[in-house]
Amino acid sequence: MKAVVFDKKEVIPSKVVCIARNYVAHIEELKNEMPDQMALFIKPNSAICDELILPELGECHYEGEITFIIENGGFAGVGFGLDLTLRDIQGQLKEKGLPWEKAKAFDCAAVFSEFVRFDGDINRLGIELYINGVLKQQGDVSLMINKPDAILDEAKRYFTFYDYDLLMSGTPKGVGSFEKNDEFLGRILYDGEVIVEKRWVVK
């Protein structure tokens, strides 16, 4: 089973629960319809990775996300996550009304930094993603359509959360493709101060 690092210890999430279309500007950039309810999906434990690997499965997009780790049914920590998406395959599946798993749940499709213990005000969290030194994505909880507490409450109606399961809270605008040897720098901020930082070089 795949592990992540939380509070300097390895722990094993059983799954990653994600929300789609949670930032208005991102919905607009992909020309998607505004959702009338939360669209949730799951990445399995086998998708978790700490390396950023470009899959040879078609066009792949990065999506940086504020990601939470769950303990005792609530938010215990925060980290930076990359929701990798096979965009052309996703488009084909959406056109046919088919599930997205092939585009979202493939091996190494959920890339994470370390997670730090967090008990502050979630509404003051933000995110930045730089690629090759250029700021590509920037956002914060105020821009989310559905706030993290509401996402967790809705997800709990359908899914049991075990300790160390992960919740990805959606991606701001600026998603796109990437190449081998690109350098990624992901940051989680609290009141503008960096509390999590992770660098990757694409393999």
Z-matrix of the N, CA and C atoms (Angstrom, degrees):
N
C 1 1.474
C 2 1.530 1 109.67
N 3 1.325 2 115.42 1 144.20
C 4 1.463 3 121.44 2 -178.07
C 5 1.534 4 110.22 3 -79.90
N 6 1.326 5 116.13 4 145.80
C 7 1.452 6 121.93 5 -177.33
C 8 1.529 7 110.51 6 -120.35
N 9 1.332 8 115.74 7 160.28
C 10 1.463 9 123.45 8 167.30
C 11 1.519 10 106.87 9 -125.22
N 12 1.335 11 115.89 10 165.89
C 13 1.461 12 120.88 11 178.72
C 14 1.524 13 108.65 12 -101.40
N 15 1.318 14 115.97 13 122.43
C 16 1.464 15 122.49 14 178.24
C 17 1.518 16 108.80 15 -128.77
N 18 1.318 17 115.36 16 124.21
C 19 1.467 18 120.14 17 179.26
C 20 1.531 19 110.09 18 54.71
N 21 1.352 20 114.96 19 38.87
C 22 1.470 21 124.17 20 175.91
C 23 1.519 22 113.88 21 70.34
N 24 1.335 23 117.42 22 16.42
C 25 1.455 24 121.44 23 176.05
C 26 1.527 25 109.31 24 -127.39
N 27 1.345 26 116.49 25 147.89
C 28 1.457 27 120.29 26 174.86
C 29 1.528 28 110.01 27 -77.88
N 30 1.332 29 115.06 28 131.14
C 31 1.463 30 121.17 29 176.05
C 32 1.524 31 107.86 30 -133.39
N 33 1.315 32 116.72 31 161.12
C 34 1.466 33 120.87 32 -173.85
C 35 1.529 34 110.12 33 -117.75
N 36 1.335 35 117.66 34 110.22
C 37 1.468 36 120.14 35 173.03
C 38 1.525 37 110.21 36 -76.94
N 39 1.313 38 117.15 37 140.76
C 40 1.466 39 118.95 38 175.98
C 41 1.529 40 110.87 39 -78.42
N 42 1.338 41 116.42 40 -23.68
C 43 1.472 42 120.33 41 -176.34
C 44 1.525 43 109.70 42 -166.58
N 45 1.325 44 113.77 43 168.23
C 46 1.463 45 122.93 44 173.86
C 47 1.519 46 107.23 45 -121.75
N 48 1.316 47 117.51 46 120.63
C 49 1.467 48 121.91 47 177.16
C 50 1.528 49 107.99 48 -99.87
N 51 1.324 50 116.08 49 131.48
C 52 1.463 51 122.02 50 -173.30
C 53 1.528 52 110.30 51 -126.68
N 54 1.333 53 115.33 52 153.72
C 55 1.459 54 121.00 53 172.23
C 56 1.520 55 108.54 54 -116.08
N 57 1.317 56 116.50 55 136.73
C 58 1.462 57 122.21 56 176.37
C 59 1.533 58 109.83 57 -96.38
N 60 1.322 59 115.90 58 151.64
C 61 1.473 60 122.06 59 171.31
C 62 1.529 61 112.31 60 55.34
N 63 1.318 62 116.14 61 64.46
C 64 1.461 63 119.35 62 -177.44
C 65 1.526 64 112.91 63 -116.68
N 66 1.327 65 117.56 64 1.75
C 67 1.471 66 122.21 65 173.61
C 68 1.528 67 107.93 66 -127.12
N 69 1.321 68 117.34 67 128.07
C 70 1.464 69 121.76 68 -174.97
C 71 1.525 70 111.10 69 -57.96
N 72 1.340 71 117.78 70 -45.94
C 73 1.467 72 120.46 71 -176.01
C 74 1.527 73 111.24 72 -64.17
N 75 1.333 74 117.49 73 -33.65
C 76 1.467 75 120.00 74 177.58
C 77 1.526 76 110.58 75 -70.07
N 78 1.317 77 117.15 76 -39.53
C 79 1.469 78 120.51 77 176.66
C 80 1.528 79 109.51 78 -59.25
N 81 1.323 80 116.01 79 -42.78
C 82 1.460 81 120.60 80 -178.53
C 83 1.529 82 111.79 81 -68.00
N 84 1.348 83 117.33 82 -38.37
C 85 1.463 84 118.66 83 -177.05
C 86 1.528 85 111.77 84 -67.56
N 87 1.345 86 117.20 85 -28.93
C 88 1.464 87 120.42 86 177.44
C 89 1.524 88 112.78 87 -95.27
N 90 1.349 89 115.24 88 3.16
C 91 1.467 90 121.06 89 178.42
C 92 1.528 91 111.72 90 56.98
N 93 1.325 92 115.48 91 39.52
C 94 1.461 93 121.24 92 176.63
C 95 1.529 94 110.42 93 -91.83
N 96 1.310 95 115.90 94 162.30
C 97 1.458 96 120.40 95 174.96
C 98 1.528 97 109.96 96 -78.93
N 99 1.335 98 116.28 97 147.84
C 100 1.459 99 120.20 98 175.04
C 101 1.526 100 108.63 99 -67.30
N 102 1.325 101 118.40 100 131.84
C 103 1.468 102 120.16 101 -178.82
C 104 1.520 103 111.55 102 -74.19
N 105 1.329 104 117.20 103 145.37
C 106 1.464 105 120.54 104 174.47
C 107 1.523 106 111.47 105 -97.74
N 108 1.346 107 116.48 106 -1.63
C 109 1.456 108 122.37 107 173.04
C 110 1.521 109 107.69 108 -156.01
N 111 1.318 110 116.64 109 164.65
C 112 1.464 111 119.82 110 -178.98
C 113 1.524 112 110.53 111 -65.60
N 114 1.328 113 115.32 112 132.19
C 115 1.463 114 121.60 113 175.00
C 116 1.524 115 107.78 114 -102.26
N 117 1.327 116 116.91 115 106.43
C 118 1.458 117 122.82 116 -176.98
C 119 1.525 118 110.14 117 -106.84
N 120 1.313 119 115.51 118 145.81
C 121 1.462 120 120.47 119 174.20
C 122 1.523 121 108.27 120 -147.47
N 123 1.331 122 116.48 121 167.10
C 124 1.464 123 122.25 122 -174.47
C 125 1.521 124 110.50 123 -122.76
N 126 1.330 125 114.70 124 138.69
C 127 1.458 126 121.60 125 166.06
C 128 1.529 127 106.67 126 -105.79
N 129 1.330 128 118.32 127 134.81
C 130 1.464 129 120.08 128 -177.52
C 131 1.523 130 111.57 129 -77.29
N 132 1.316 131 115.56 130 168.55
C 133 1.462 132 120.27 131 176.13
C 134 1.528 133 111.54 132 -54.37
N 135 1.317 134 117.84 133 -34.65
C 136 1.470 135 121.17 134 -177.80
C 137 1.523 136 113.25 135 -65.58
N 138 1.348 137 118.07 136 -15.62
C 139 1.466 138 121.57 137 178.23
C 140 1.522 139 112.77 138 -83.50
N 141 1.338 140 117.47 139 -13.99
C 142 1.466 141 121.37 140 -174.22
C 143 1.526 142 110.73 141 -72.78
N 144 1.347 143 115.37 142 139.47
C 145 1.459 144 120.57 143 -177.48
C 146 1.525 145 109.12 144 -155.77
N 147 1.339 146 116.77 145 151.85
C 148 1.464 147 119.28 146 172.55
C 149 1.518 148 111.73 147 -107.36
N 150 1.340 149 116.22 148 0.18
C 151 1.460 150 121.95 149 174.76
C 152 1.529 151 108.70 150 -107.43
N 153 1.326 152 115.79 151 154.22
C 154 1.460 153 121.25 152 178.39
C 155 1.525 154 107.84 153 -106.41
N 156 1.310 155 115.25 154 106.83
C 157 1.463 156 121.95 155 -173.36
C 158 1.522 157 108.83 156 -117.45
N 159 1.322 158 116.28 157 126.54
C 160 1.462 159 120.86 158 178.03
C 161 1.527 160 108.90 159 -77.60
N 162 1.327 161 118.64 160 114.36
C 163 1.470 162 119.75 161 -177.55
C 164 1.527 163 111.20 162 -74.57
N 165 1.300 164 115.46 163 149.34
C 166 1.468 165 120.63 164 176.57
C 167 1.527 166 108.72 165 -97.34
N 168 1.330 167 114.21 166 59.49
C 169 1.468 168 120.45 167 -174.30
C 170 1.525 169 111.71 168 -130.49
N 171 1.326 170 117.09 169 14.19
C 172 1.456 171 120.65 170 -177.12
C 173 1.518 172 110.67 171 115.86
N 174 1.331 173 115.88 172 -175.90
C 175 1.460 174 120.99 173 -177.06
C 176 1.530 175 110.41 174 -60.15
N 177 1.340 176 116.02 175 126.99
C 178 1.459 177 120.92 176 -178.03
C 179 1.521 178 109.22 177 -120.73
N 180 1.331 179 116.82 178 132.07
C 181 1.460 180 122.85 179 177.78
C 182 1.522 181 110.03 180 -110.00
N 183 1.327 182 115.35 181 146.54
C 184 1.468 183 122.19 182 170.51
C 185 1.523 184 108.58 183 -89.06
N 186 1.334 185 116.52 184 148.40
C 187 1.464 186 122.94 185 172.82
C 188 1.526 187 106.91 186 -142.19
N 189 1.331 188 117.57 187 105.65
C 190 1.452 189 121.69 188 179.40
C 191 1.523 190 111.46 189 -77.56
N 192 1.346 191 117.01 190 138.71
C 193 1.466 192 120.04 191 -174.98
C 194 1.527 193 112.22 192 -144.47
N 195 1.326 194 115.78 193 140.41
C 196 1.460 195 120.62 194 166.33
C 197 1.522 196 106.58 195 -67.16
N 198 1.324 197 115.67 196 124.08
C 199 1.463 198 120.82 197 -174.14
C 200 1.523 199 109.80 198 -123.13
N 201 1.318 200 115.81 199 136.66
C 202 1.458 201 121.69 200 -177.73
C 203 1.521 202 110.34 201 -112.38
N 204 1.329 203 115.40 202 146.57
C 205 1.459 204 121.14 203 173.21
C 206 1.521 205 107.76 204 -107.59
N 207 1.325 206 115.26 205 138.36
C 208 1.463 207 121.95 206 -171.73
C 209 1.528 208 110.16 207 -102.51
N 210 1.321 209 114.85 208 139.80
C 211 1.462 210 121.54 209 175.04
C 212 1.523 211 107.62 210 -147.55
N 213 1.322 212 116.44 211 133.22
C 214 1.470 213 120.94 212 -178.34
C 215 1.530 214 112.16 213 53.64
N 216 1.329 215 115.61 214 36.00
C 217 1.456 216 121.36 215 175.20
C 218 1.509 217 116.00 216 79.93
N 219 1.324 218 118.35 217 1.77
C 220 1.461 219 120.50 218 -178.54
C 221 1.516 220 111.98 219 -134.98
N 222 1.322 221 115.81 220 177.86
C 223 1.458 222 121.07 221 179.81
C 224 1.520 223 110.08 222 -71.74
N 225 1.328 224 116.15 223 125.99
C 226 1.461 225 120.76 224 180.00
C 227 1.517 226 112.56 225 -115.42
N 228 1.323 227 117.01 226 -25.07
C 229 1.454 228 120.53 227 -177.45
C 230 1.507 229 111.13 228 -159.26
N 231 1.333 230 115.20 229 173.39
C 232 1.460 231 121.17 230 -177.02
C 233 1.524 232 109.33 231 -139.84
N 234 1.324 233 114.96 232 148.53
C 235 1.458 234 121.38 233 177.11
C 236 1.516 235 110.02 234 -153.28
N 237 1.314 236 115.31 235 177.72
C 238 1.468 237 121.68 236 177.74
C 239 1.522 238 108.82 237 -98.08
N 240 1.325 239 116.53 238 132.24
C 241 1.454 240 121.21 239 179.15
C 242 1.519 241 112.33 240 -126.16
N 243 1.315 242 115.51 241 147.48
C 244 1.467 243 122.37 242 171.94
C 245 1.523 244 108.39 243 -114.89
N 246 1.315 245 115.72 244 117.40
C 247 1.463 246 123.24 245 173.92
C 248 1.519 247 106.17 246 -91.98
N 249 1.333 248 117.20 247 100.59
C 250 1.465 249 120.58 248 178.93
C 251 1.525 250 109.41 249 -81.80
N 252 1.334 251 114.87 250 137.82
C 253 1.461 252 121.23 251 -173.07
C 254 1.516 253 110.24 252 -133.79
N 255 1.325 254 117.06 253 126.80
C 256 1.462 255 121.56 254 172.85
C 257 1.524 256 107.03 255 -80.54
N 258 1.345 257 115.47 256 94.16
C 259 1.463 258 120.57 257 -165.63
C 260 1.518 259 112.88 258 -66.42
N 261 1.340 260 118.58 259 -42.15
C 262 1.463 261 118.66 260 -179.09
C 263 1.528 262 111.43 261 -67.89
N 264 1.336 263 116.17 262 -38.96
C 265 1.463 264 119.48 263 177.74
C 266 1.526 265 110.21 264 -66.65
N 267 1.340 266 116.88 265 -40.98
C 268 1.460 267 119.82 266 177.19
C 269 1.522 268 111.18 267 -58.90
N 270 1.338 269 116.26 268 -43.84
C 271 1.458 270 120.08 269 179.86
C 272 1.520 271 112.36 270 -60.91
N 273 1.322 272 115.84 271 -41.95
C 274 1.468 273 120.09 272 178.80
C 275 1.527 274 111.09 273 -63.71
N 276 1.319 275 116.25 274 -42.63
C 277 1.467 276 120.21 275 -179.35
C 278 1.522 277 111.16 276 -67.06
N 279 1.341 278 116.69 277 -41.42
C 280 1.464 279 120.45 278 179.38
C 281 1.519 280 111.49 279 -62.39
N 282 1.330 281 117.00 280 -40.48
C 283 1.460 282 120.77 281 179.93
C 284 1.526 283 111.85 282 -60.10
N 285 1.338 284 115.88 283 -32.50
C 286 1.459 285 120.85 284 -177.80
C 287 1.526 286 112.39 285 -95.71
N 288 1.342 287 116.63 286 1.76
C 289 1.454 288 120.20 287 -179.62
C 290 1.513 289 113.68 288 69.26
N 291 1.331 290 116.35 289 27.77
C 292 1.460 291 121.12 290 -177.36
C 293 1.528 292 110.95 291 -99.37
N 294 1.333 293 118.44 292 160.76
C 295 1.470 294 121.43 293 178.81
C 296 1.527 295 111.79 294 -62.36
N 297 1.336 296 115.13 295 159.53
C 298 1.466 297 122.31 296 -173.49
C 299 1.523 298 114.23 297 -96.25
N 300 1.325 299 119.99 298 1.96
C 301 1.462 300 120.00 299 -168.28
C 302 1.526 301 113.67 300 -52.67
N 303 1.317 302 118.06 301 -41.50
C 304 1.464 303 119.29 302 -178.63
C 305 1.526 304 111.52 303 -60.88
N 306 1.323 305 117.16 304 -29.82
C 307 1.458 306 121.52 305 -177.82
C 308 1.520 307 113.71 306 -89.17
N 309 1.333 308 117.56 307 -18.46
C 310 1.470 309 120.95 308 -171.41
C 311 1.526 310 114.27 309 -122.83
N 312 1.315 311 118.35 310 -22.45
C 313 1.464 312 120.67 311 -168.44
C 314 1.523 313 113.26 312 -116.21
N 315 1.325 314 117.28 313 16.81
C 316 1.458 315 120.37 314 -179.68
C 317 1.541 316 110.02 315 -70.56
N 318 1.321 317 116.37 316 167.33
C 319 1.468 318 121.04 317 -179.30
C 320 1.526 319 110.88 318 -57.51
N 321 1.330 320 115.95 319 134.92
C 322 1.474 321 124.06 320 178.45
C 323 1.522 322 112.85 321 65.32
N 324 1.343 323 117.46 322 28.10
C 325 1.465 324 121.92 323 178.74
C 326 1.521 325 112.79 324 -89.61
N 327 1.340 326 117.50 325 -1.84
C 328 1.464 327 121.75 326 179.97
C 329 1.528 328 107.56 327 -131.03
N 330 1.324 329 115.85 328 100.21
C 331 1.467 330 122.24 329 -171.58
C 332 1.530 331 108.46 330 -106.97
N 333 1.340 332 116.73 331 129.54
C 334 1.463 333 119.12 332 -173.18
C 335 1.519 334 112.99 333 -131.33
N 336 1.333 335 113.55 334 148.32
C 337 1.452 336 122.00 335 167.06
C 338 1.524 337 108.61 336 -76.03
N 339 1.320 338 115.87 337 -175.88
C 340 1.458 339 119.58 338 165.36
C 341 1.531 340 108.59 339 -69.74
N 342 1.319 341 116.08 340 156.54
C 343 1.457 342 122.30 341 176.41
C 344 1.527 343 108.92 342 -107.64
N 345 1.343 344 115.34 343 137.94
C 346 1.461 345 120.58 344 177.18
C 347 1.522 346 108.58 345 -109.34
N 348 1.331 347 114.77 346 146.90
C 349 1.463 348 118.48 347 177.13
C 350 1.527 349 108.64 348 -64.85
N 351 1.343 350 115.96 349 138.67
C 352 1.467 351 120.66 350 -173.18
C 353 1.515 352 109.59 351 -144.37
N 354 1.333 353 116.35 352 127.03
C 355 1.460 354 119.98 353 175.98
C 356 1.528 355 111.10 354 -134.73
N 357 1.341 356 115.80 355 24.95
C 358 1.457 357 120.94 356 179.35
C 359 1.519 358 112.06 357 -86.77
N 360 1.323 359 115.26 358 -163.29
C 361 1.461 360 122.71 359 179.90
C 362 1.528 361 108.82 360 -83.91
N 363 1.326 362 116.17 361 110.31
C 364 1.466 363 121.27 362 -177.48
C 365 1.524 364 111.66 363 -57.00
N 366 1.337 365 116.95 364 -31.62
C 367 1.460 366 120.64 365 -177.04
C 368 1.523 367 113.25 366 -66.94
N 369 1.330 368 117.78 367 -8.60
C 370 1.464 369 121.08 368 -179.52
C 371 1.527 370 112.69 369 -103.48
N 372 1.344 371 116.13 370 11.65
C 373 1.462 372 121.00 371 178.58
C 374 1.530 373 111.61 372 -86.31
N 375 1.331 374 115.30 373 146.71
C 376 1.458 375 121.65 374 176.16
C 377 1.514 376 110.41 375 -140.37
N 378 1.327 377 115.16 376 174.36
C 379 1.472 378 121.22 377 -175.71
C 380 1.521 379 109.90 378 -141.97
N 381 1.334 380 115.33 379 145.25
C 382 1.469 381 122.32 380 172.71
C 383 1.523 382 108.08 381 -138.98
N 384 1.337 383 115.24 382 142.22
C 385 1.463 384 121.44 383 173.00
C 386 1.525 385 108.83 384 -131.87
N 387 1.336 386 115.17 385 122.74
C 388 1.463 387 122.20 386 175.11
C 389 1.521 388 108.75 387 -109.69
N 390 1.339 389 116.02 388 139.78
C 391 1.459 390 121.34 389 173.73
C 392 1.521 391 107.59 390 -125.86
N 393 1.322 392 115.32 391 122.02
C 394 1.471 393 121.52 392 -176.13
C 395 1.528 394 111.41 393 52.19
N 396 1.336 395 115.23 394 39.86
C 397 1.457 396 121.29 395 176.26
C 398 1.511 397 115.98 396 82.03
N 399 1.323 398 118.14 397 -1.12
C 400 1.470 399 122.66 398 -178.30
C 401 1.529 400 109.17 399 -105.34
N 402 1.334 401 117.30 400 130.10
C 403 1.459 402 121.22 401 178.32
C 404 1.523 403 109.22 402 -69.75
N 405 1.338 404 116.28 403 117.87
C 406 1.457 405 121.97 404 -177.77
C 407 1.523 406 113.05 405 -104.98
N 408 1.332 407 116.78 406 -35.98
C 409 1.465 408 120.68 407 -179.13
C 410 1.523 409 109.88 408 -136.08
N 411 1.313 410 114.85 409 140.20
C 412 1.458 411 121.25 410 177.98
C 413 1.524 412 107.78 411 -151.53
N 414 1.317 413 116.79 412 134.83
C 415 1.460 414 119.89 413 179.42
C 416 1.512 415 110.11 414 -170.12
N 417 1.316 416 115.43 415 178.36
C 418 1.462 417 120.43 416 176.92
C 419 1.522 418 108.63 417 -155.55
N 420 1.316 419 115.29 418 174.45
C 421 1.462 420 120.52 419 -174.04
C 422 1.524 421 111.73 420 -61.49
N 423 1.332 422 117.96 421 -30.22
C 424 1.470 423 120.23 422 -179.16
C 425 1.522 424 112.35 423 -61.28
N 426 1.331 425 117.56 424 -23.40
C 427 1.468 426 121.76 425 -178.29
C 428 1.524 427 112.93 426 -88.53
N 429 1.328 428 117.35 427 -7.43
C 430 1.463 429 120.46 428 -178.48
C 431 1.523 430 110.90 429 -74.75
N 432 1.314 431 116.21 430 139.76
C 433 1.464 432 120.91 431 173.73
C 434 1.528 433 109.38 432 -68.19
N 435 1.329 434 115.15 433 -46.67
C 436 1.471 435 121.63 434 177.76
C 437 1.521 436 108.44 435 -113.12
N 438 1.326 437 117.44 436 123.10
C 439 1.451 438 121.46 437 -177.75
C 440 1.539 439 110.14 438 -76.48
N 441 1.333 440 116.99 439 158.06
C 442 1.471 441 119.97 440 -174.57
C 443 1.523 442 115.03 441 -53.62
N 444 1.338 443 118.45 442 -42.06
C 445 1.468 444 119.73 443 179.85
C 446 1.528 445 111.59 444 -61.12
N 447 1.328 446 116.14 445 -40.03
C 448 1.464 447 120.23 446 179.55
C 449 1.528 448 111.31 447 -68.64
N 450 1.340 449 116.13 448 -37.19
C 451 1.468 450 119.70 449 178.42
C 452 1.529 451 109.92 450 -63.13
N 453 1.338 452 115.79 451 -46.45
C 454 1.461 453 119.44 452 -179.53
C 455 1.529 454 111.15 453 -62.62
N 456 1.318 455 117.43 454 -42.45
C 457 1.465 456 120.44 455 179.27
C 458 1.524 457 111.14 456 -60.64
N 459 1.344 458 116.42 457 -44.02
C 460 1.468 459 119.89 458 179.72
C 461 1.527 460 110.77 459 -66.76
N 462 1.321 461 116.60 460 -43.55
C 463 1.465 462 119.83 461 -178.99
C 464 1.525 463 111.19 462 -62.12
N 465 1.332 464 116.80 463 -36.54
C 466 1.469 465 120.50 464 -179.47
C 467 1.528 466 112.72 465 -65.20
N 468 1.328 467 117.13 466 -20.86
C 469 1.460 468 119.31 467 177.02
C 470 1.523 469 111.16 468 -65.97
N 471 1.323 470 116.98 469 -23.82
C 472 1.460 471 121.33 470 -173.94
C 473 1.526 472 113.77 471 -115.98
N 474 1.330 473 116.81 472 -30.73
C 475 1.461 474 121.03 473 -171.59
C 476 1.527 475 110.76 474 -125.48
N 477 1.316 476 116.24 475 137.84
C 478 1.460 477 121.15 476 170.08
C 479 1.526 478 108.65 477 -79.10
N 480 1.329 479 115.98 478 128.79
C 481 1.458 480 120.89 479 176.01
C 482 1.528 481 108.92 480 -98.11
N 483 1.323 482 114.64 481 122.09
C 484 1.455 483 120.87 482 173.46
C 485 1.524 484 108.84 483 -94.13
N 486 1.332 485 116.43 484 159.71
C 487 1.456 486 119.38 485 177.33
C 488 1.523 487 110.85 486 -53.27
N 489 1.324 488 115.01 487 133.59
C 490 1.472 489 126.36 488 176.47
C 491 1.525 490 113.72 489 80.30
N 492 1.333 491 117.79 490 3.81
C 493 1.464 492 117.85 491 167.17
C 494 1.523 493 109.32 492 -61.31
N 495 1.328 494 116.04 493 156.94
C 496 1.464 495 121.91 494 -174.47
C 497 1.526 496 110.41 495 -115.46
N 498 1.333 497 115.44 496 147.09
C 499 1.463 498 121.90 497 175.97
C 500 1.520 499 108.59 498 -126.02
N 501 1.339 500 116.08 499 116.69
C 502 1.471 501 121.83 500 176.96
C 503 1.526 502 107.95 501 -95.08
N 504 1.336 503 116.52 502 133.37
C 505 1.469 504 120.71 503 -166.44
C 506 1.526 505 114.98 504 -103.86
N 507 1.339 506 117.49 505 16.00
C 508 1.457 507 120.24 506 177.52
C 509 1.518 508 112.26 507 99.86
N 510 1.330 509 115.52 508 163.00
C 511 1.465 510 120.82 509 -174.27
C 512 1.525 511 111.76 510 -118.26
N 513 1.333 512 117.67 511 138.62
C 514 1.468 513 119.98 512 173.59
C 515 1.521 514 110.85 513 -75.52
N 516 1.329 515 116.45 514 176.58
C 517 1.462 516 120.51 515 -179.17
C 518 1.534 517 110.41 516 -64.73
N 519 1.327 518 114.84 517 161.63
C 520 1.454 519 120.84 518 177.27
C 521 1.507 520 114.46 519 109.21
N 522 1.339 521 117.50 520 12.00
C 523 1.465 522 120.11 521 179.37
C 524 1.525 523 109.53 522 -68.58
N 525 1.329 524 115.71 523 159.82
C 526 1.458 525 118.93 524 179.11
C 527 1.512 526 111.62 525 179.60
N 528 1.323 527 115.17 526 -177.89
C 529 1.458 528 121.18 527 -179.54
C 530 1.527 529 109.91 528 -83.83
N 531 1.320 530 115.45 529 168.58
C 532 1.464 531 120.54 530 -179.72
C 533 1.517 532 108.77 531 -150.28
N 534 1.345 533 115.44 532 170.80
C 535 1.454 534 120.70 533 -174.37
C 536 1.523 535 110.67 534 -130.56
N 537 1.322 536 115.96 535 163.37
C 538 1.456 537 120.64 536 174.85
C 539 1.523 538 109.90 537 -58.36
N 540 1.320 539 115.42 538 143.01
C 541 1.466 540 125.16 539 179.82
C 542 1.519 541 113.79 540 76.28
N 543 1.334 542 118.98 541 -0.91
C 544 1.467 543 119.38 542 170.69
C 545 1.527 544 108.36 543 -62.03
N 546 1.328 545 115.64 544 147.56
C 547 1.463 546 121.66 545 179.13
C 548 1.529 547 109.47 546 -107.50
N 549 1.319 548 115.96 547 119.97
C 550 1.465 549 123.03 548 179.81
C 551 1.528 550 108.98 549 -103.57
N 552 1.313 551 115.81 550 141.07
C 553 1.460 552 122.41 551 170.95
C 554 1.522 553 107.65 552 -132.21
N 555 1.340 554 115.98 553 112.31
C 556 1.454 555 121.01 554 179.23
C 557 1.515 556 110.91 555 -105.54
N 558 1.324 557 116.47 556 138.96
C 559 1.458 558 121.06 557 -178.82
C 560 1.519 559 110.91 558 -134.79
N 561 1.330 560 115.67 559 140.13
C 562 1.452 561 123.05 560 166.44
C 563 1.523 562 107.25 561 -109.11
N 564 1.321 563 115.90 562 132.38
C 565 1.456 564 120.97 563 -176.91
C 566 1.525 565 110.63 564 -119.04
N 567 1.331 566 114.51 565 150.07
C 568 1.463 567 121.44 566 173.74
C 569 1.522 568 106.92 567 -128.11
N 570 1.336 569 115.67 568 116.71
C 571 1.465 570 120.99 569 -173.71
C 572 1.528 571 111.07 570 52.94
N 573 1.336 572 115.92 571 36.90
C 574 1.455 573 121.10 572 177.10
C 575 1.511 574 115.54 573 84.22
N 576 1.333 575 117.43 574 -5.38
C 577 1.462 576 121.37 575 179.56
C 578 1.528 577 109.70 576 -99.97
N 579 1.339 578 116.28 577 136.81
C 580 1.462 579 120.87 578 -178.09
C 581 1.532 580 110.53 579 -71.16
N 582 1.336 581 116.51 580 125.45
C 583 1.468 582 120.63 581 176.32
C 584 1.526 583 111.90 582 -114.54
N 585 1.340 584 117.21 583 -18.08
C 586 1.463 585 122.53 584 174.27
C 587 1.520 586 107.45 585 -139.80
N 588 1.320 587 115.43 586 136.69
C 589 1.465 588 119.33 587 177.93
C 590 1.523 589 108.29 588 -145.32
N 591 1.325 590 115.72 589 135.67
C 592 1.469 591 120.39 590 -179.01
C 593 1.521 592 109.72 591 -144.59
N 594 1.326 593 115.61 592 135.20
C 595 1.461 594 121.99 593 176.63
C 596 1.534 595 109.30 594 -111.67
N 597 1.311 596 114.84 595 142.10
C 598 1.456 597 121.81 596 173.90
C 599 1.525 598 109.48 597 -134.44
N 600 1.308 599 117.12 598 147.60
C 601 1.463 600 122.49 599 165.96
C 602 1.525 601 106.17 600 -113.67
N 603 1.318 602 116.00 601 126.38
C 604 1.467 603 121.01 602 -173.71
C 605 1.528 604 110.09 603 -65.83
N 606 1.333 605 114.51 604 129.77
C 607 1.471 606 120.89 605 178.15
C 608 1.519 607 110.82 606 -98.62
